[in-house]
Amino acid sequence: MVNRQELKGQWNEVKGRLKEHWGQLTEDDLQRAEGSADQLVGVVQQKTGATRREVESFLNNVLDGSFGDRAAESVHQYAEAAQAAATDAAAYARENYRRLASQSGEYTTKVAATVRSRPAESLAIAFGLGIAAGALFFMGNKK
């Protein structure tokens, strides 16, 4: 169990962590228990419905510093995972951009070659597509 000296020595951190963990605790609630571990456990239990064991375990973790160490380690691990995911996503996007750009360039080259080798047919196809698009547009606006 937490002793009075430990509690007094780290009171501000303990208060902050308690309010972070159990949002319904107010400054007044915590002031009632300042300096007494038993009173603090009782106030937290009464206000939150947590068990004595939960409150004591939480306080021990805060005072031992292991709570903060575990939280910092978790944050560090999540940051590394997010960085790796972002790097993978960027590499995937770059590769697909290159692939699509290459395919687009090849398609443009093929179309240009076809138009040069068959200009009359290309002109007829373009004209036919223009007529069809105009007819669809005209029919759509009649309603």
C-alpha positions, 0 to 999 in steps of 0.5 A: 500500500502507498505510504503517506510520505510517498503520497505527499512527495508526489501529490501533484502528479498523483492528483493529475493522474487520478483526474486523468484516469477518473474524470469525475474526480474534482479538485475538492474531492482530492483536497479532502484526502490530501496527505492520507492514503486511506482517505484518498482511496476512500474518496476515489472509491466513493466517487467512482465506484472503483474497488479498493484494490483497483485504486491502490494498484493505480496509486502504486503504479503512479508512485512507482513510475511504472505507469508512466514508463509503460505509457511512454513505451506504448506511445513509442511503440505506436509511433514506430508502427505509425512511421513504418505504416506511413513509409510503406504507404508512401512507397506503395503510392510512389510505385503505383504512380510510376506504373500508371505514368508509364502505362499512360505514356505508352497508351499516348504513344500508341494512340499517336501512332494509330492517328498518324498511320490511319488519319482518315479512320481516326477522324471518322471515329472522333467525328462519330463519337462527337455526334453520339455525345451530342445526341446523348447530351441533347436527349438528356436536356429534353426532359 
